[in-house]
Amino acid sequence: MKKIAVFGLKASEEQKESFDVFFAELQKRKIEFIIDENFVSILKSIISFNFENINTFSNYDDLPTETDLMFTFGGDGTILEAATIIKDKMIPVVGVNTGRLGFLATINIEFLFEKLDDILNGHYNISRRSLIAVESDQQKIEDNFALNEITVTRRETTSMITVRTWMNGEFLNSFWADGLIISTPTGSTGYSLSCGGPIVHPQNNTFIITPIAPHNLNVRPFIISDDSFLDLTIESRVDEYFLSLDSRNLPLSTHVKLRIRKADFEILIVEPTDKSYLNTLREKMFWGSDKRN
């Protein structure tokens, strides 16, 4: 292991000891690391580690391509944010969970040190996660990809929108609803799930189309191949709608048409050898917890 990156969005006093030990262990093992510049500012107010000679990064260009791993501290939202920095650099992500529910950040910070040697020595599995991308001829969209889902929703709360949808050039449906979610298998346990969508194993090559509060009860979530592309036009009583890429929101004019397709790169998620996606589902969804088991 030559170099790792460290990323986070927040930290608390309760995690002080864990962070102190983590950075001390990296130093003891002579592991070179770089750290997100905003995160280091947060950590300096909490822990005693000396960051004086540690290099920082803040964006895609700052992050060295030769980085072996990125440790993210937080929850799934932190990994979604990290993905916007990693993009196509194919740096595996070690998700350390310091929050609550996490389907991507599966290593609890309390148990990180039990896994640290294995991870630094390369004893882990890689889960390759597909992303979804959006394009428009009418407007340039920065960081136009998402790991979980792309969503179009109404701008105001008083009326629904109509999302006219074509799949591979053939008309699919007009969704009269509060919005429409197009998620990856990774995102199937996110917003889509809360709107009645199915859980899809991340190794499936699919997208899930899930309407948000549809006005027609015959409309149900629909799973399609991720080789497909979708064209969307949006109609609304107002002239704008929201486009969301994971948690990044962008207001767009209704004249802006969208094409949604599979992104050209993947995000690599590190899984400890004693963890699996099914294990995570059982833990987070309490599957198998029925007393009859």
KAPE-V469400 format. One record per pair of residues at least 24 apart in sequence whose C-alpha atoms are under 10 Angstrom apart, sorted by the first residue. I is the first residue (numbers start at 1). J is the second residue. If there is no record, write none. Layout:
# KAPE-V469400
I&J, I&J
This chain:
# KAPE-V469400
1&29, 1&30, 1&31, 1&32, 1&67, 1&68, 1&69, 1&119, 1&120, 1&121, 1&122, 2&30, 2&31, 2&32, 2&33, 2&66, 2&67, 2&68, 2&69, 2&120, 3&30, 3&31, 3&32, 3&33, 3&34, 3&64, 3&66, 3&67, 3&68, 3&69, 3&70, 3&120, 4&31, 4&32, 4&33, 4&34, 4&35, 4&64, 4&66, 4&67, 4&68, 4&69, 4&70, 4&71, 4&91, 4&92, 4&93, 4&120, 5&32, 5&33, 5&34, 5&35, 5&36, 5&55, 5&56, 5&57, 5&63, 5&64, 5&67, 5&68, 5&69, 5&70, 5&71, 5&72, 5&91, 5&93, 5&94, 6&33, 6&34, 6&35, 6&36, 6&37, 6&39, 6&40, 6&56, 6&57, 6&69, 6&70, 6&71, 6&72, 6&73, 6&82, 6&93, 6&94, 7&34, 7&35, 7&36, 7&37, 7&38, 7&39, 7&40, 7&57, 7&58, 7&70, 7&71, 7&72, 7&73, 7&74, 7&78, 7&79, 7&81, 7&82, 7&85, 7&93, 7&95, 8&35, 8&36, 8&37, 8&38, 8&39, 8&40, 8&42, 8&43, 8&71, 8&72, 8&73, 8&74, 8&75, 8&77, 8&78, 8&79, 8&81, 8&82, 8&96, 8&98, 9&36, 9&38, 9&39, 9&40, 9&42, 9&72, 9&73, 9&74, 9&75, 9&77, 9&78, 9&79, 9&81, 9&82, 10&38, 10&39, 10&40, 10&41, 10&42, 10&43, 10&73, 10&74, 10&78, 10&98, 11&39, 11&42, 11&43, 11&45, 11&46, 11&73, 11&74, 11&98, 11&99, 12&42, 12&43, 12&45, 12&46, 12&47, 12&98, 13&43, 13&45, 13&46, 13&47, 14&46, 15&46, 15&47, 15&98, 15&109, 15&110, 16&43, 16&46, 16&47, 16&48, 17&46, 17&47, 17&48, 18&47, 18&109, 18&110, 18&111, 18&112, 18&113, 19&43, 19&46, 19&47, 19&48, 19&49, 19&73, 19&109, 20&46, 20&47, 20&48, 20&49, 21&47, 21&49, 21&113, 22&49, 22&109, 22&112, 22&113, 22&116, 23&47, 23&49, 23&50, 23&51, 24&49, 24&50, 25&113, 25&116, 25&117, 26&116, 26&120, 29&117, 29&120, 31&120, 32&67, 33&67, 33&68, 33&69, 33&70, 34&62, 34&63, 34&64, 34&67, 34&70, 35&63, 35&70, 35&71, 36&62, 36&63, 36&82, 39&73, 57&85, 58&85, 59&84, 59&85, 59&86, 60&84, 60&85, 60&86, 60&87, 60&88, 60&89, 61&85, 61&86, 63&89, 63&91, 64&89, 64&91, 65&89, 65&90, 65&91, 66&90, 66&91, 67&91, 67&92, 68&92, 68&93, 68&120, 68&122, 69&93, 69&94, 69&119, 69&120, 69&122, 69&268, 69&269, 69&270, 70&94, 70&95, 70&269, 70&270, 71&95, 71&96, 71&105, 71&270, 72&96, 72&97, 72&98, 72&105, 73&97, 73&98, 73&99, 73&105, 73&107, 73&108, 73&109, 74&98, 74&99, 74&100, 74&102, 74&105, 74&108, 74&109, 75&99, 75&100, 75&101, 75&102, 75&103, 75&104, 75&105, 75&106, 75&107, 75&108, 76&100, 76&101, 76&102, 76&103, 76&104, 76&105, 76&106, 76&148, 76&190, 77&102, 77&104, 77&105, 77&148, 77&246, 77&247, 78&104, 78&105, 79&104, 79&105, 79&147, 79&267, 79&269, 80&104, 80&146, 80&147, 80&148, 80&245, 80&246, 80&247, 80&248, 80&267, 81&146, 81&147, 81&246, 81&247, 81&248, 83&131, 83&143, 83&145, 83&146, 83&147, 83&266, 83&267, 83&268, 84&143, 84&144, 84&145, 84&146, 84&147, 85&143, 86&267, 87&131, 87&143, 87&145, 87&146, 87&264, 87&265, 87&266, 87&267, 88&263, 88&264, 88&265, 88&266, 88&267, 89&265, 89&266, 89&267, 89&268, 90&128, 90&265, 90&266, 90&267, 90&268, 90&269, 91&266, 91&267, 91&268, 91&269, 91&270, 92&126, 92&127, 92&128, 92&267, 92&268, 92&269, 92&270, 92&271, 93&126, 93&127, 93&267, 93&268, 93&269, 93&270, 93&271, 94&119, 94&126, 94&268, 94&269, 94&270, 94&271, 94&272, 95&269, 95&270, 95&271, 100&284, 101&283, 101&284, 101&285, 102&189, 102&280, 102&281, 102&283, 102&284, 103&186, 103&187, 103&189, 103&190, 103&277, 103&280, 103&281, 103&283, 103&284, 103&285, 104&186, 104&269, 104&270, 104&271, 104&277, 104&280, 105&269, 105&270, 105&271, 105&280, 106&270, 106&271, 106&272, 106&275, 106&276, 106&277, 106&279, 106&280, 106&283, 106&284, 107&270, 107&271, 107&272, 107&275, 115&272, 115&273, 115&274, 116&272, 118&272, 118&273, 119&270, 119&271, 119&272, 119&273, 122&270, 122&272, 123&270, 123&271, 123&272, 123&273, 124&270, 124&271, 124&272, 124&273, 124&274, 124&275, 125&268, 125&269, 125&270, 125&271, 125&272, 125&273, 125&274, 125&275, 125&276, 126&267, 126&268, 126&269, 126&270, 126&271, 126&272, 126&273, 127&202, 127&203, 127&266, 127&267, 127&268, 127&269, 127&270, 127&271, 127&276, 127&277, 128&202, 128&203, 128&265, 128&266, 128&267, 128&268, 128&269, 128&270, 129&184, 129&185, 129&186, 129&187, 129&202, 129&203, 129&204, 129&205, 129&265, 129&266, 129&267, 129&268, 129&269, 130&184, 130&185, 130&186, 130&202, 130&203, 130&204, 130&205, 130&206, 130&207, 130&226, 130&262, 130&263, 130&264, 130&265, 130&266, 130&267, 130&268, 131&183, 131&184, 131&185, 131&186, 131&187, 131&207, 131&226, 131&261, 131&262, 131&263, 131&264, 131&265, 131&266, 131&267, 132&182, 132&183, 132&184, 132&207, 132&226, 132&245, 132&260, 132&261, 132&262, 132&263, 132&264, 132&265, 132&266, 133&229, 133&245, 133&259, 133&260, 133&261, 133&262, 133&263, 133&264, 134&229, 134&230, 134&231, 134&243, 134&245, 134&258, 134&259, 134&260, 134&261, 134&262, 134&263, 135&231, 135&256, 135&257, 135&258, 135&259, 135&260, 135&261, 136&231, 136&232, 136&256, 136&257, 136&258, 136&259, 136&260, 137&256, 137&257, 137&258, 137&259, 138&253, 138&255, 138&256, 138&257, 138&258, 139&252, 139&253, 139&255, 139&256, 139&257, 139&258, 141&243, 141&250, 142&250, 143&245, 143&248, 144&244, 144&245, 144&248, 144&260, 144&263, 145&244, 145&245, 145&246, 145&260, 145&261, 145&262, 145&263, 145&264, 145&265, 146&183, 146&184, 146&187, 146&244, 146&245, 146&246, 146&247, 146&248, 146&262, 146&263, 147&183, 147&184, 147&185, 147&186, 147&187, 147&245, 147&246, 147&263, 147&266, 147&267, 148&181, 148&182, 148&183, 148&184, 148&185, 148&186, 148&187, 148&188, 148&189, 148&190, 148&191, 148&192, 148&245, 148&246, 148&247, 149&181, 149&182, 149&183, 149&184, 149&185, 149&186, 149&187, 149&188, 149&190, 149&191, 149&192, 149&207, 149&208, 149&209, 149&244, 149&245, 149&246, 149&247, 150&180, 150&181, 150&182, 150&183, 150&184, 150&187, 150&209, 150&243, 150&244, 150&245, 150&246, 150&247, 150&248, 150&249, 150&260, 151&179, 151&180, 151&181, 151&182, 151&183, 151&191, 151&192, 151&209, 151&210, 151&211, 151&212, 151&242, 151&243, 151&244, 151&245, 151&246, 151&247, 151&249, 152&178, 152&179, 152&180, 152&181, 152&182, 152&211, 152&212, 152&232, 152&234, 152&241, 152&242, 152&243, 152&244, 152&245, 152&249, 152&250, 152&251, 152&252, 152&258, 153&177, 153&178, 153&179, 153&180, 153&181, 153&211, 153&212, 153&234, 153&240, 153&241, 153&242, 153&243, 153&244, 153&251, 154&178, 154&179, 154&180, 154&234, 154&235, 154&236, 154&237, 154&238, 154&240, 154&241, 154&242, 154&243, 154&251, 155&179, 155&236, 155&237, 155&238, 155&239, 155&240, 155&241, 155&242, 155&243, 155&251, 155&252, 156&236, 156&237, 156&238, 156&240, 156&241, 156&242, 158&237, 159&236, 159&237, 159&238, 160&212, 160&213, 160&214, 160&215, 160&235, 160&236, 160&237, 161&214, 161&234, 161&235, 161&236, 161&237, 161&238, 161&241, 162&214, 162&232, 162&233, 162&234, 162&235, 162&236, 162&237, 163&211, 163&231, 163&232, 163&233, 163&234, 163&235, 163&236, 164&231, 164&232, 164&233, 164&234, 164&235, 165&230, 165&231, 165&232, 165&233, 165&234, 165&258, 165&259, 166&229, 166&230, 166&231, 166&232, 166&233, 166&259, 167&224, 167&228, 167&229, 167&230, 167&231, 167&232, 167&259, 167&260, 168&227, 168&228, 168&229, 168&230, 168&231, 169&228, 169&229, 169&230, 169&231, 170&230, 170&231, 171&230, 171&231, 172&230, 172&231, 173&219, 174&219, 174&232, 174&233, 174&234, 175&210, 175&211, 175&212, 175&213, 175&214, 175&215, 175&216, 175&219, 175&234, 176&211, 176&212, 176&213, 176&214, 176&215, 176&216, 176&219, 176&235, 177&211, 177&212, 177&213, 177&214, 177&215, 177&216, 177&219, 178&211, 178&212, 178&213, 178&214, 178&215, 179&210, 179&211, 179&212, 179&213, 179&214, 179&234, 179&241, 179&242, 179&243, 180&209, 180&210, 180&211, 180&212, 180&213, 180&214, 180&221, 180&232, 180&243, 181&207, 181&208, 181&209, 181&210, 181&211, 181&212, 181&221, 181&244, 182&207, 182&208, 182&209, 182&210, 182&211, 182&221, 182&222, 182&223, 182&230, 182&260, 182&261, 183&207, 183&208, 183&209, 183&210, 183&223, 183&245, 183&246, 184&208, 184&209, 184&223, 184&226, 184&262, 185&223, 185&226, 187&246, 189&281, 189&285, 190&246, 191&246, 192&221, 193&221, 195&221, 196&220, 196&221, 197&221, 197&222, 197&223, 198&222, 198&223, 199&281, 201&277, 201&278, 201&281, 202&277, 203&277, 205&262, 206&262, 207&261, 207&262, 225&262, 226&260, 226&261, 226&262, 226&263, 227&261, 227&262, 228&260, 228&261, 228&262, 229&259, 229&260, 229&261, 229&262, 230&258, 230&259, 230&260, 230&261, 231&257, 231&258, 231&259, 231&260, 231&261, 232&256, 232&257, 232&258, 232&259, 232&260, 233&257, 233&258, 233&259, 234&258
